[in-house]
Amino acid sequence: MAAFEALWKTQKGAPLSIFALPDEKNGSNRFFLGIPRMLSFLIHFNFDAQIQGLDAFPRDQRPPVTIPFAAYHAMFAIGLWFIALSLAALLQMARGKIGNSRLLLKNAFVFLRRWGISPVKQAGSPPKSAASPGSCTGF
């Protein structure tokens, strides 16, 4: 967890990093923005719990920090975006205006296309999994 949060020093009441630029050479973060004591709470349900930092490991045995930190925070941001998109769709559906919200539809389209899902069915082409008529087997 220390590498995901770029936590360089073992500390009580460790902050949850929102944004930082990890500097692996100097063992510090530049431009750090975090929520005080939140990492301790999320891991141990105690705001004053001690969280082991990267200083507990010899330098030659430390995991890389920059790539896991960036990937973890990107995953978290995508998850928050997906939750926000889902809540916006639910709100628009409750209002009966889900088909009229261009911004919501564009965001949903981009999300679905990014993951290889086609939200638009192409006319005249059967689904790839459809069997030809009369080819049922197994009975």
C-alpha positions as a Markdown table, in Angstrom:
| # | Residue | x | y | z |
|---|---|---|---|---|
| 1 | Met | 0.0 | 0.0 | 0.0 |
| 2 | Ala | 2.9 | 2.3 | 0.6 |
| 3 | Ala | 3.9 | 2.3 | -3.0 |
| 4 | Phe | 0.3 | 2.9 | -4.2 |
| 5 | Glu | 0.1 | 5.9 | -1.9 |
| 6 | Ala | 3.7 | 7.0 | -2.3 |
| 7 | Leu | 4.1 | 6.9 | 1.5 |
| 8 | Trp | 7.8 | 7.2 | 2.1 |
| 9 | Lys | 7.9 | 7.4 | 5.9 |
| 10 | Thr | 6.2 | 5.1 | 8.4 |
| 11 | Gln | 3.8 | 7.3 | 10.3 |
| 12 | Lys | 0.7 | 7.4 | 12.5 |
| 13 | Gly | -2.2 | 9.1 | 11.0 |
| 14 | Ala | -1.0 | 8.6 | 7.4 |
| 15 | Pro | -2.7 | 10.8 | 4.8 |
| 16 | Leu | -4.5 | 9.5 | 1.7 |
| 17 | Ser | -2.9 | 11.1 | -1.3 |
| 18 | Ile | -5.2 | 12.7 | -3.8 |
| 19 | Phe | -2.4 | 14.0 | -6.1 |
| 20 | Ala | 1.4 | 13.9 | -5.9 |
| 21 | Leu | 4.4 | 13.5 | -8.1 |
| 22 | Pro | 6.6 | 10.8 | -6.5 |
| 23 | Asp | 10.3 | 11.4 | -6.6 |
| 24 | Glu | 11.9 | 8.0 | -6.2 |
| 25 | Lys | 15.5 | 9.3 | -6.1 |
| 26 | Asn | 14.9 | 11.5 | -3.1 |
| 27 | Gly | 12.2 | 9.4 | -1.5 |
| 28 | Ser | 9.7 | 12.3 | -1.3 |
| 29 | Asn | 6.6 | 13.7 | -3.1 |
| 30 | Arg | 6.4 | 16.9 | -5.0 |
| 31 | Phe | 3.1 | 18.9 | -5.1 |
| 32 | Phe | 1.5 | 16.6 | -2.5 |
| 33 | Leu | -2.3 | 17.0 | -1.9 |
| 34 | Gly | -3.9 | 14.6 | 0.5 |
| 35 | Ile | -6.5 | 14.0 | 3.1 |
| 36 | Pro | -4.9 | 14.0 | 6.6 |
| 37 | Arg | -5.2 | 10.7 | 8.5 |
| 38 | Met | -7.5 | 9.1 | 6.0 |
| 39 | Leu | -5.2 | 6.3 | 4.9 |
| 40 | Ser | -4.8 | 5.1 | 8.5 |
| 41 | Phe | -8.6 | 5.1 | 8.8 |
| 42 | Leu | -9.2 | 3.3 | 5.6 |
| 43 | Ile | -6.8 | 0.5 | 6.4 |
| 44 | His | -7.3 | 0.1 | 10.2 |
| 45 | Phe | -10.5 | 2.0 | 10.9 |
| 46 | Asn | -8.5 | 4.1 | 13.3 |
| 47 | Phe | -7.4 | 7.7 | 12.4 |
| 48 | Asp | -4.2 | 7.3 | 14.5 |
| 49 | Ala | -3.1 | 3.9 | 13.3 |
| 50 | Gln | 0.5 | 3.4 | 12.2 |
| 51 | Ile | 1.0 | 2.7 | 8.5 |
| 52 | Gln | 4.3 | 1.2 | 7.3 |
| 53 | Gly | 6.1 | 3.4 | 4.8 |
| 54 | Leu | 8.7 | 2.6 | 2.2 |
| 55 | Asp | 11.4 | 3.5 | 4.7 |
| 56 | Ala | 10.8 | 0.2 | 6.4 |
| 57 | Phe | 12.4 | -1.6 | 3.4 |
| 58 | Pro | 16.0 | -1.4 | 2.2 |
| 59 | Arg | 16.4 | 0.8 | -1.0 |
| 60 | Asp | 17.3 | -2.2 | -3.1 |
| 61 | Gln | 14.2 | -4.1 | -2.0 |
| 62 | Arg | 11.7 | -1.3 | -2.5 |
| 63 | Pro | 9.1 | -1.7 | -5.2 |
| 64 | Pro | 8.9 | 0.9 | -8.0 |
| 65 | Val | 6.6 | 3.7 | -7.0 |
| 66 | Thr | 5.8 | 6.0 | -9.9 |
| 67 | Ile | 4.0 | 3.6 | -12.2 |
| 68 | Pro | 2.0 | 1.8 | -9.5 |
| 69 | Phe | 1.1 | 5.1 | -7.9 |
| 70 | Ala | -0.1 | 6.5 | -11.3 |
| 71 | Ala | -2.0 | 3.3 | -12.3 |
| 72 | Tyr | -3.7 | 3.1 | -8.9 |
| 73 | His | -4.8 | 6.7 | -8.9 |
| 74 | Ala | -6.0 | 6.4 | -12.6 |
| 75 | Met | -8.0 | 3.3 | -11.6 |
| 76 | Phe | -9.6 | 5.2 | -8.7 |
| 77 | Ala | -10.4 | 8.2 | -11.0 |
| 78 | Ile | -12.0 | 6.0 | -13.6 |
| 79 | Gly | -14.1 | 4.3 | -10.9 |
| 80 | Leu | -15.3 | 7.7 | -9.6 |
| 81 | Trp | -16.1 | 8.8 | -13.1 |
| 82 | Phe | -18.1 | 5.7 | -13.7 |
| 83 | Ile | -20.0 | 6.1 | -10.4 |
| 84 | Ala | -20.8 | 9.7 | -11.3 |
| 85 | Leu | -22.0 | 8.7 | -14.8 |
| 86 | Ser | -24.2 | 6.0 | -13.3 |
| 87 | Leu | -25.7 | 8.4 | -10.8 |
| 88 | Ala | -26.3 | 11.0 | -13.5 |
| 89 | Ala | -28.0 | 8.3 | -15.7 |
| 90 | Leu | -30.2 | 7.3 | -12.8 |
| 91 | Leu | -31.2 | 10.9 | -12.1 |
| 92 | Gln | -32.0 | 11.5 | -15.7 |
| 93 | Met | -34.0 | 8.2 | -15.9 |
| 94 | Ala | -36.0 | 9.2 | -12.9 |
| 95 | Arg | -36.8 | 12.6 | -14.5 |
| 96 | Gly | -37.8 | 10.8 | -17.7 |
| 97 | Lys | -35.2 | 12.7 | -19.8 |
| 98 | Ile | -32.4 | 10.1 | -20.2 |
| 99 | Gly | -32.6 | 10.2 | -24.0 |
| 100 | Asn | -32.4 | 14.0 | -24.1 |
| 101 | Ser | -29.2 | 14.6 | -22.2 |
| 102 | Arg | -26.5 | 14.9 | -24.9 |
| 103 | Leu | -23.7 | 15.3 | -22.4 |
| 104 | Leu | -24.7 | 12.1 | -20.6 |
| 105 | Leu | -25.1 | 10.2 | -23.8 |
| 106 | Lys | -21.8 | 11.3 | -25.2 |
| 107 | Asn | -20.0 | 10.3 | -21.9 |
| 108 | Ala | -21.7 | 6.9 | -21.9 |
| 109 | Phe | -20.9 | 6.4 | -25.6 |
| 110 | Val | -17.2 | 7.2 | -25.0 |
| 111 | Phe | -17.1 | 4.9 | -22.0 |
| 112 | Leu | -18.6 | 2.0 | -23.8 |
| 113 | Arg | -16.5 | 2.4 | -26.9 |
| 114 | Arg | -13.3 | 2.7 | -24.8 |
| 115 | Trp | -14.0 | -0.8 | -23.4 |
| 116 | Gly | -14.8 | -2.3 | -26.8 |
| 117 | Ile | -18.6 | -2.4 | -26.4 |
| 118 | Ser | -20.6 | -1.0 | -29.3 |
| 119 | Pro | -23.7 | 0.8 | -28.0 |
| 120 | Val | -25.1 | 1.1 | -31.5 |
| 121 | Lys | -26.4 | -2.1 | -33.1 |
| 122 | Gln | -25.5 | -2.2 | -36.8 |
| 123 | Ala | -28.5 | -2.9 | -39.0 |
| 124 | Gly | -28.6 | -6.1 | -41.0 |
| 125 | Ser | -25.8 | -7.9 | -39.2 |
| 126 | Pro | -26.7 | -10.7 | -36.8 |
| 127 | Pro | -24.9 | -11.0 | -33.5 |
| 128 | Lys | -21.6 | -13.0 | -33.7 |
| 129 | Ser | -22.9 | -15.6 | -31.3 |
| 130 | Ala | -26.1 | -16.3 | -33.3 |
| 131 | Ala | -26.3 | -19.8 | -34.8 |
| 132 | Ser | -27.6 | -20.3 | -38.3 |
| 133 | Pro | -31.2 | -21.6 | -38.5 |
| 134 | Gly | -31.5 | -25.3 | -38.0 |
| 135 | Ser | -28.0 | -25.8 | -36.6 |
| 136 | Cys | -29.0 | -26.5 | -33.0 |
| 137 | Thr | -27.0 | -29.4 | -31.7 |
| 138 | Gly | -26.7 | -31.1 | -28.4 |
| 139 | Phe | -30.2 | -32.4 | -28.0 |
